[in-house]
Amino acid sequence: MINWGIFGTGMIARALAVSIKDSEGSNLKAVASRSIETAKKFAEKYNCLAIEGYENLLNIDDLDAIYVATPHDSHFDLAWASIEAKKSVLCEKPMTINSTESMVLIDAARSNGVLLMEAFMYRTHPQTDKIRELVAKEFKDKPLTIEASFGFSAEVPKEHRLVNPELGGGSIMDIGCYPMSMSRMVVGMQIGEPFVNPISIEAKGELSSSNIDLNAEAKLEFVNGSKALISSAINKTMENSVRIFNDKKSLFISEPWQCGEQNNRQSNIIFKKEGKEDQVIEFKEDKGVFTHEIDHFVGLINKKKKNLKRYLMQIAMEI
């Protein structure tokens, strides 16, 4: 049984608390907040210990893993402290706000013999496993195009983490990393690698008065001729889908990020192939997308794996 502690009490922390409870190999031990009252409310709802002050969470006995669910700017310090305390860390994306900090955390995790994973929950879902399988099998022969978007309209005060530059705000940091990570994974599967970096990026976006990106889009080109058109927004709703295609075949994923979490855990992939009947590959899961993520992470701990595969561990370094 893996005992968990959570830094933070926000929406994602609540989702993970439920998922930890749903995971057979996990136990939610404690939650930490800067406010003891906030921590107590969370702890009462999810049946765990309430800790005042983030640093005090790491003093709890028999704690195995930490979930970092605080604003972006605090990820590095909290993940670093957890790793140095010999705790495995599942860190909400983006793992850090720059590549140097991510590399420092990765080196620290290796030195301390603990796991470090960035929490792109969609990557551990069976739907994404199927995307990898189909791309590797059906799209290896020629360059492909990826169209991926993630956007929503958020009306929030200027102090909110989404639009506050001091808290790592902006659409790219918050959700643009999803279509970027998907694109790098898909092209990686094409050429037999867990992921691959683009060789060129052309980007544009709309900035707020505080100079955070409200929306952005980019064209990525890869070494094998494949390309990706990706977009993100926190000031307008987007299709929030992924298309992968060449002149003969295509995949369409209508719920690539939540994987049906808001649709009774049902989702599908539509596979089209010239001269063949369309194939609809359906997924109906007994457990949620975050529970898949928790179970994957716990499985790695139980197998005593000290480092994650590159496609899970190094995502934050290159976005």
Secondary structure as UniProt FT lines:
FT   STRAND          2..7
FT   HELIX           11..22
FT   TURN            24..25
FT   STRAND          26..33
FT   HELIX           36..46
FT   STRAND          49..52
FT   HELIX           54..57
FT   TURN            58..59
FT   TURN            61..62
FT   STRAND          65..68
FT   HELIX           72..74
FT   HELIX           75..84
FT   TURN            85..86
FT   STRAND          88..92
FT   HELIX           99..112
FT   STRAND          116..119
FT   HELIX           121..124
FT   HELIX           126..138
FT   STRAND          145..151
FT   TURN            158..159
FT   TURN            161..163
FT   HELIX           165..167
FT   HELIX           172..176
FT   HELIX           177..190
FT   TURN            191..192
FT   STRAND          200..207
FT   TURN            209..210
FT   STRAND          213..221
FT   TURN            223..224
FT   STRAND          227..233
FT   STRAND          242..245
FT   STRAND          249..253
FT   TURN            256..265
FT   STRAND          266..273
FT   TURN            274..275
FT   STRAND          279..284
FT   HELIX           289..302
FT   TURN            303..304
FT   HELIX           310..313
FT   HELIX           315..317
//
